[in-house]
Amino acid sequence: MKIIADLIELHIVKETKAGLRFLLLRRSPEEIYPGIWQMVSGKIEKNEKAFQAAKRELLEETGLLPKKMWIAPKINSFYNPDTDTISNIPVFLVQMKSSSQVILSDEHDAFMWVSGKKAKSLLAWPGQREVVDIILEYWSKRKNYLKFVEIPLI
């Protein structure tokens, strides 16, 4: 068995009058796991750092450019019996401007901005739901007790 790290997860949020909203994307029927709701995810390309892959995937899957970006204090993982590998997946967070317009790639056929509670009810895997809780706690504490590491967007 091998441990690999070639994937990323990226949670996307924006602040609105109604509170913090999470962007969820629905997988297209032609994709693996068709119809599930998820955050941005994708593969890390050769010679690419994980945070660079997250920014690239954000643009490719949603057409969005981040206002701010952080490393979320969580690594998700899963076991693949076909390859006998365990994947460790770094998790990132981006904040968008409230006026940001989503442009979907062919990987997804729908999107919606939802509350944290709604996001948790739609996300398929426990680790993804845990990240929503971590983000909500971070935002509710006014970003001063949980220290997310910010990634410069230069």
Summary of the structure (lengths in Angstrom):
residues: 154
radius of gyration: 14.9
end to end distance: 37.8
largest distance: 48.1
contacts: 446
relative contact order: 0.26
helix: 23%
strand: 40%
